[in-house]
Amino acid sequence: MKVTVIGCGRWGSCIAWYLDKIGHEITLYGRENSANMRRLTETRQNDYLTMPESVRLTTAPGEILKAETIVISINSQDLSGLADMLAALGMRGKTVILCMKGIEIGTTRRLSQVIAETVDPTNHTAVWLGPGHVQELYAGIPNCMVIDSASEEIKRRLADEFSGGLIRFYYGNDMIGNEVGAAAKNVIGIAAGMLDGLSLTTVKGALMSRGTREVARLIYAMGGDGLCAYGLCHLGDYEATVFSRFSRNRSFGEKFIKGDRAEPAEGFYTAKAMMQLAEKYDVRMPISRAVYRMLYEQGDAKEEFEILFSGGAKTEFDNC
């Protein structure tokens, strides 16, 4: 299969490396002014891997559409601009796979909606989600992931053709649940890092349980399958996000609590979008709201976690 991967950051580069490894014909596209792309072009290396010579590198937008399958791995808030560019290039009849997690701030659109509403409707959209870190995959440590699409044929074909020794894919069965669950997972990751920064790491078990519960409520309110929150897109990704030293969201949350205003991770933006969704669908999301207040409203961390613990006893699996 001919595949163009858009995005030469650590995950996009890893996807290109992995798909080449299992036998696909890969072109990796990056912007001409990208420091990551310049380094790859000059050395074929980044901080994590060496790109095989069989992976073609390009900065020419016109080269993107020479493949029938387009994989996208960029910052979620930049997807709308990229979709405009793809539409201007006349993209038609392609399979677009989104390997990113987020909700568009302001419009609260899921990422598949951004593509569907911007480029030609003859294109098919899928999402590739689930746990995994570049460092571990490159070291040969396997993991499980999920591919979902509104098209049953597309998701089954992609999952079958992209499966290899490092990744076992499952077929997703709900785009709303998988996309929202995957995006919200990064917010819970920031909360986990905040707990680490407050020396409250043992509370992560409760964070995982209650975080999954509030995300499931949101998915259900949006018309999706709340069980997705308990699958690979969300709960199944918690080890990699809530505990791993490689987790950018966890690391960002810990640094934030300690006063180090590091470059924001994806969950920083998603926290804002989560609050917009919670208001739109009238869903109570106390953990996500606490994270939002700390990130955007200068909320005091200790006070926010005290509020979370101040509620009286309630039934664990009620709808509150």
C-alpha positions in Angstrom: 0.0 0.0 0.0 1.2 3.5 -0.8 0.9 5.7 2.3 1.8 9.4 2.9 2.3 10.3 6.5 1.7 14.0 7.3 3.6 15.1 10.4 7.3 14.6 11.2 7.1 14.9 15.0 7.9 11.9 17.1 4.6 10.0 16.6 4.3 10.8 12.9 7.9 9.7 12.3 7.3 6.5 14.3 4.2 5.7 12.2 6.3 6.1 9.0 9.0 3.9 10.5 6.5 1.2 11.6 4.5 1.1 8.3 7.7 0.9 6.3 8.9 -1.9 8.6 5.8 -4.0 7.8 6.2 -3.5 4.1 4.3 -0.5 2.9 5.6 2.2 0.5 5.9 5.3 2.7 6.4 9.0 2.0 6.8 11.3 5.0 5.7 14.9 4.5 6.8 17.8 6.7 6.7 21.5 6.3 9.7 23.1 4.7 10.3 25.3 7.8 10.0 22.4 10.3 13.1 21.9 12.4 12.1 18.2 12.7 12.0 17.8 8.9 15.3 19.6 8.4 17.0 17.2 10.8 15.4 14.1 9.2 16.4 15.3 5.8 20.0 16.0 6.9 20.7 13.1 9.1 17.6 10.7 8.8 17.5 10.7 12.6 15.5 12.3 15.4 15.8 11.8 19.2 14.2 8.4 19.0 14.9 6.6 15.7 16.8 6.3 12.5 14.6 6.6 9.4 15.2 3.9 6.8 16.3 5.1 3.4 13.2 3.3 2.0 11.1 6.1 3.6 10.8 9.0 1.1 11.0 12.5 2.7 9.3 15.5 1.1 8.3 19.0 1.9 6.2 19.5 -1.3 2.5 19.5 -0.7 1.8 18.3 -4.2 3.5 15.0 -3.3 0.9 14.2 -0.6 -1.8 12.9 -2.9 0.4 10.4 -4.8 -0.6 7.8 -2.2 -4.1 6.4 -1.8 -3.9 6.4 2.0 -3.1 9.6 4.0 -2.1 9.3 7.6 -2.1 12.5 9.7 -0.3 13.1 12.9 -0.1 16.8 13.9 -1.4 19.0 16.7 -5.2 18.6 16.8 -5.8 22.4 16.8 -3.9 22.7 13.5 -6.0 20.1 11.6 -8.5 22.6 10.3 -5.8 24.5 8.5 -4.3 21.3 7.1 -7.8 20.2 5.9 -8.1 23.5 4.0 -4.8 22.8 2.3 -5.9 19.3 1.4 -9.2 20.6 0.0 -7.3 23.2 -2.1 -5.1 20.4 -3.4 -8.3 18.7 -4.7 -8.1 15.6 -2.5 -10.7 13.1 -3.6 -11.2 9.3 -3.1 -8.5 9.0 -0.4 -8.5 7.1 2.9 -7.6 9.6 5.6 -6.4 8.1 8.9 -6.1 10.4 12.0 -3.4 9.4 14.4 -4.0 12.2 16.9 -6.3 12.9 19.9 -8.2 16.1 20.5 -11.4 18.2 20.1 -11.4 21.4 18.2 -11.7 24.3 20.6 -14.6 26.6 19.8 -16.5 24.4 17.4 -16.2 21.3 19.6 -15.9 19.2 16.4 -14.3 15.8 16.6 -11.3 15.5 14.3 -13.1 13.2 11.9 -15.8 15.9 11.6 -13.1 18.5 10.7 -12.0 16.4 7.8 -15.5 15.3 6.7 -16.8 18.9 6.7 -13.8 20.4 4.9 -12.6 18.0 2.2 -14.5 16.3 -0.6 -17.1 13.7 0.6 -15.6 11.0 -1.6 -12.8 10.7 1.0 -13.1 8.2 3.8 -12.0 9.0 7.3 -10.7 6.6 10.0 -9.0 7.0 13.4 -6.0 5.1 14.8 -6.0 5.3 18.6 -4.7 3.6 21.6 -1.6 3.2 23.9 2.0 3.3 22.7 5.1 5.4 23.1 7.7 5.9 20.4 10.5 4.9 22.7 8.9 1.5 23.5 7.7 0.6 20.0 11.2 1.4 18.6 12.7 -0.8 21.3 10.4 -3.7 20.2 7.8 -3.6 23.0 4.4 -4.4 21.5 1.0 -2.9 22.2 -2.6 -3.1 21.2 -4.5 -0.3 19.4 -7.8 0.3 17.8 -8.9 1.5 14.3 -12.4 2.9 13.8 -14.3 4.3 10.8 -17.9 4.9 9.8 -17.1 2.4 7.0 -16.9 -1.2 8.1 -14.9 -2.1 5.1 -12.3 0.6 5.6 -11.6 -0.1 9.2 -11.3 -3.8 8.7 -9.0 -3.4 5.7 -6.8 -0.9 7.6 -6.6 -3.0 10.8 -5.7 -6.1 8.9 -3.1 -4.4 6.7 -1.5 -2.4 9.5 -1.2 -5.2 12.0 2.3 -6.4 12.6 4.5 -7.9 15.2 4.5 -4.7 17.2 0.8 -3.7 17.1 -2.3 -5.8 17.4 -5.3 -3.9 16.1 -8.9 -4.2 17.2 -11.9 -3.0 15.2 -13.6 0.0 16.8 -17.4 0.2 16.8 -18.2 3.8 17.7 -16.5 6.9 16.3 -18.0 9.3 18.9 -16.9 7.1 21.8 -13.4 6.4 20.5 -12.6 10.0 19.5 -14.0 11.6 22.6 -12.5 9.0 24.9 -9.1 9.3 23.3 -9.1 13.1 23.5 -10.3 13.2 27.2 -7.6 10.7 28.1 -5.0 13.4 27.8 -6.8 15.6 30.3 -6.8 12.7 32.8 -3.1 12.4 32.1 -2.5 16.0 33.1 -4.5 15.3 36.3 -2.2 12.3 37.0 0.9 14.5 36.7 -0.6 17.0 39.0 -1.1 14.3 41.6 2.5 13.3 41.2 3.5 16.9 41.7 1.5 17.0 44.9 2.9 13.7 46.2 -0.5 12.1 45.9 0.4 9.4 43.4 -1.5 6.7 45.3 -4.8 8.6 44.4 -4.2 7.6 40.7 -6.4 4.5 41.1 -9.4 6.6 42.1 -8.5 9.1 39.3 -8.5 6.3 36.7 -11.9 4.9 37.9 -13.7 8.2 38.3 -12.1 9.8 35.3 -13.3 7.0 33.1 -16.8 7.3 34.6 -17.2 11.0 33.8 -15.8 10.5 30.3 -18.3 7.7 29.7 -21.1 10.0 30.8 -20.0 12.6 28.2 -19.8 10.0 25.4 -23.2 8.7 26.2 -24.7 12.2 26.3 -23.2 12.9 22.9 -24.9 9.9 21.4 -22.0 7.5 21.6 -21.3 4.2 23.3 -20.1 5.0 26.8 -18.4 1.6 27.0 -15.7 3.0 24.7 -14.3 4.8 27.7 -13.4 1.4 29.1 -11.6 0.4 26.0 -8.3 1.0 24.3 -9.0 4.6 23.4 -9.3 5.7 27.0 -8.9 3.4 30.0 -6.6 1.1 27.9 -4.3 4.0 27.3 -4.0 5.0 31.0 -0.8 3.1 31.8 0.9 5.0 29.0 -0.6 8.3 30.0 -1.1 8.2 33.7 2.0 6.4 34.8 4.6 6.3 32.1 7.7 8.5 32.4 7.3 9.0 28.6 3.9 10.6 28.9 4.0 14.2 27.8 0.6 15.0 29.5 1.6 13.5 32.8 4.9 15.3 32.7 3.3 18.6 31.8 0.9 18.2 34.7 3.7 17.5 37.2 5.8 20.4 36.0 2.8 22.7 36.1 2.1 22.0 39.7 5.8 22.6 40.5 5.7 26.0 38.8 7.5 25.0 35.6 5.4 26.4 32.7 6.6 23.9 30.1 5.4 23.8 26.5 1.7 22.7 26.7 0.9 19.1 26.0 -2.2 18.1 23.9 -4.4 17.8 27.0 -3.9 21.5 27.8 -6.0 22.4 24.8 -8.4 19.5 25.2 -9.3 20.6 28.7 -10.8 23.7 27.3 -12.7 21.8 24.6 -14.0 19.3 27.3 -15.5 22.1 29.3 -17.3 23.4 26.2 -18.7 19.9 25.5 -19.7 19.5 29.2 -21.6 22.7 29.0 -23.1 21.9 25.6 -24.4 18.5 26.7 -25.0 19.3 30.4 -22.7 16.7 31.8 -21.0 16.8 35.2 -17.2 16.4 34.8 -15.6 17.3 38.1 -12.1 16.1 37.4 -11.8 17.7 34.0 -13.3 20.9 35.4 -10.7 20.9 38.2 -7.9 20.5 35.6 -9.4 23.3 33.5 -9.6 25.7 36.5 -6.0 25.1 37.4 -4.8 25.5 33.8 -6.9 28.5 32.7 -8.3 30.2 35.8 -5.3 30.1 38.3 -7.2 27.6 40.5 -5.2 26.5 43.5 -4.3 22.8 43.2 -4.8 21.8 46.8 -8.1 23.6 47.0 -9.3 22.0 43.7 -8.4 18.5 45.0 -10.1 19.2 48.3 -13.3 20.1 46.4 -13.1 16.8 44.6 -12.9 14.9 47.9 -15.5 17.0 49.8 -18.6 15.5 48.3 -20.7 13.1 50.3 -21.1 9.4 49.7 -22.9 8.4 46.6 -23.6 5.3 44.5 -20.5 4.5 42.5 -22.2 3.8 39.1 -25.2 6.1 39.3 -25.6 8.8 36.6 -24.3 11.6 38.8 
